[in-house]
Amino acid sequence: MEQLTQDFLRTKKLPHIWCPGCGNGIVTAALVRAIERTGFDQKDVVIVSGIGCSSRAAGYLNFNTLHTTHGRALAFATGLKMARPELKLFVIMGDGDCSAIGGNHFIHSARRNIDLNAIIVNNHIYGMTGGQHSPLTPTGKKATTAPRGTLEPSFDLLELAKGAGATFGAKGNAAQPRQLEQLIIRAANHKGFSVVEALSPCPIAYGRRNKLGGAVDMLRDMKEKSISVEKAANLDEAELKDRTVNGVLYAIDAPEFAESYYHSIGKEIG
Amino acid sequence: MPETKPVLMQGNEACALGAINAGVRFYAGYPITPSTEVAEQMAARLPEIGGVFIQMEDEIASMAAVIGASIGGMRTLTATSGPGFSLKQENLGYAIMAEIPCVVVNVQRMGPSTGVPTAPAQGDVMQARWGTHGDHPIIVFTPASVYESYYLTIAAVNLSQKLRQPVIVLLDEVIGHMREKVTIPEGKLMVEKSSDKVPSDWKPYDEKGLTPLVPFGFGHYYHVTGLFHDQYGFPTGDPPQVERALDRLHNKLEKYRDEIVLTNYIGHKEPRVAIVTYGCTVRSARAVVKKAYWQNRLPVGLLSLQTVWPFPAKEIEALAKQADVIIVPEMNMGQLVGEVERYARGEAKVVPLNRYDGEMISPDQISEEVGRWL
């Protein structure tokens, strides 16, 4: 794997705050490589993030970076995108940040089909606060606030987004960073609300409590369960049980909100 | 300056017009009585002048969106009332911490909770000061007429830009919905545009003092966060830096205090009884002073506060040295009266006069209280 673009990293801010074995670094690296490959001008790129472990990535990336409040990253990003539609926004959120406290902003960003690239780092847990269950924690898994295993069903985030109106949905994981990078590039080039869900291991706050082994075990498991959209198409429901379908799940053409707005007031974007 | 002919206008409309004339080109909001007319005006006018109007999914998102747009370089406004103001508090604190300019209008209605949505009150004075958590500074204007709604909104936009500080325009239902004759001066207001033309050593939170906000997208790769941060915007937990950063937020208001704190005195030069009030209650108090002083030459005066926060401490200190009694009428159970008492420092007797049934305090009520102390 080649060297990361140093221009896009705030190397003086490293080392990062993440625990050993955390997948956030892998996902962040995939994002940086993806941005580089899109060829976007550095000054046009904005990284917006919420609150949580993965949201700290914004501070390590050398762009205009906006570390917002818990759950609200998409709402801040909506204002910024509407004010400056020519900017390219990547919005990093964790699973709890995006789907619990930020759930309302998530579905409405999808409904508007506003051109934001939501990167959701899904480690199935609230890591920064020490391991509480989120709406993406699988049923039965343990957390500090579900010591006997959570009884709650979890969201299918990409289906939720699609139902709400998102026009691009893709799933990747930290065990397959090359594929993740490609998915982020496709999301970035898609006009409309794009969702990339990146599964990521949290061996400290999630894996340990659920006896999933260390980071390497969790990554291996992620890779073994992963199956591409193309291969999955030939399998039935029973065969897909316990598998994670990876790749671009949907890419739909539909009017984008900022463009529609500016068109409606007779203004050109750019 | 030439003047246009007078027009009949509502306080909420005047607020929207003031914002537009002060260069606001972005509005994000959520419908709520009795502030909705501000949003309706903006929805009608902004698209005509190339601006952005967006109705968000909730008040939290509205506040977030205006901050996002401000970082993009637009002048921004959001308006709300009671319950909506409660929801805005989280991101209002963010804007204060990250020093992002924006103006928040709160048309006060009778609370707590859903309360009486269509009834006036002045119950959010302390919430406007302390609604968001932590030791934050805040600027709050309280217009007492339709014209004041207009020009205090303009002042709010300009101060907010200059100090990179959120400003609250605290209307009340009476002023927001009242229609009055106003004459808007002709001519264009000077609106400074934000730009990328800054010195090469520009720092977003320069330790040496205030620096203009350089919007995103111009190649200055700084960080914006609600965490305590250094002069480049990066998180810090270092105690001396944290203390300096909090001092910085407060010092800028301290430094420009005389530009921020607006008050107006009418009546006897050496009053025995003075009235201190703000917002729609000023109107009843003015009627009392007209009769007591201008007609009957009684030693009565009125200090009306266009700015309630930062609190006009100096003005109250001076007034307390003159007057024997200071009456503080408020449409709440007694909020600003505590501050008046604090800065009267025992030099004058401070008397609260409260009403909290959803009706305005009448001139007769104030007159009766004044008479008791003359």
Chai-1 contact restraints between the chains, C-beta under 6 A:
chainA,res_idxA,chainB,res_idxB,connection_type,confidence,min_distance_angstrom,max_distance_angstrom,comment,restraint_id
A,K43,B,G219,contact,1.0,0.0,6.0,A-B,restraint_1
A,V46,B,F216,contact,1.0,0.0,6.0,A-B,restraint_2
A,G59,B,H223,contact,1.0,0.0,6.0,A-B,restraint_3
A,N62,B,Y221,contact,1.0,0.0,6.0,A-B,restraint_4
A,F63,B,Y221,contact,1.0,0.0,6.0,A-B,restraint_5
A,N64,B,F216,contact,1.0,0.0,6.0,A-B,restraint_6
A,N64,B,Y221,contact,1.0,0.0,6.0,A-B,restraint_7
A,T65,B,H223,contact,1.0,0.0,6.0,A-B,restraint_8
A,L66,B,V224,contact,1.0,0.0,6.0,A-B,restraint_9
A,H67,B,T225,contact,1.0,0.0,6.0,A-B,restraint_10
A,T69,B,E90,contact,1.0,0.0,6.0,A-B,restraint_11
A,T69,B,N91,contact,1.0,0.0,6.0,A-B,restraint_12
A,T69,B,Y94,contact,1.0,0.0,6.0,A-B,restraint_13
A,T69,B,G226,contact,1.0,0.0,6.0,A-B,restraint_14
A,R72,B,A64,contact,1.0,0.0,6.0,A-B,restraint_15
A,A75,B,A61,contact,1.0,0.0,6.0,A-B,restraint_16
A,A75,B,A64,contact,1.0,0.0,6.0,A-B,restraint_17
A,A75,B,A65,contact,1.0,0.0,6.0,A-B,restraint_18
A,F76,B,A64,contact,1.0,0.0,6.0,A-B,restraint_19
A,F76,B,I67,contact,1.0,0.0,6.0,A-B,restraint_20
A,F76,B,G68,contact,1.0,0.0,6.0,A-B,restraint_21
A,T78,B,A65,contact,1.0,0.0,6.0,A-B,restraint_22
A,G79,B,A65,contact,1.0,0.0,6.0,A-B,restraint_23
A,G79,B,G68,contact,1.0,0.0,6.0,A-B,restraint_24
A,G79,B,A69,contact,1.0,0.0,6.0,A-B,restraint_25
A,L80,B,G68,contact,1.0,0.0,6.0,A-B,restraint_26
A,L80,B,I71,contact,1.0,0.0,6.0,A-B,restraint_27
A,L80,B,G72,contact,1.0,0.0,6.0,A-B,restraint_28
A,M82,B,V52,contact,1.0,0.0,6.0,A-B,restraint_29
A,M82,B,I54,contact,1.0,0.0,6.0,A-B,restraint_30
A,A83,B,F26,contact,1.0,0.0,6.0,A-B,restraint_31
A,A83,B,A69,contact,1.0,0.0,6.0,A-B,restraint_32
A,A83,B,G72,contact,1.0,0.0,6.0,A-B,restraint_33
A,A83,B,M74,contact,1.0,0.0,6.0,A-B,restraint_34
A,R84,B,G72,contact,1.0,0.0,6.0,A-B,restraint_35
A,R84,B,G217,contact,1.0,0.0,6.0,A-B,restraint_36
A,L87,B,G217,contact,1.0,0.0,6.0,A-B,restraint_37
A,N104,B,E57,contact,1.0,0.0,6.0,A-B,restraint_38
A,H105,B,A61,contact,1.0,0.0,6.0,A-B,restraint_39
A,H108,B,E57,contact,1.0,0.0,6.0,A-B,restraint_40
A,I265,B,P47,contact,1.0,0.0,6.0,A-B,restraint_41
A,K267,B,G50,contact,1.0,0.0,6.0,A-B,restraint_42
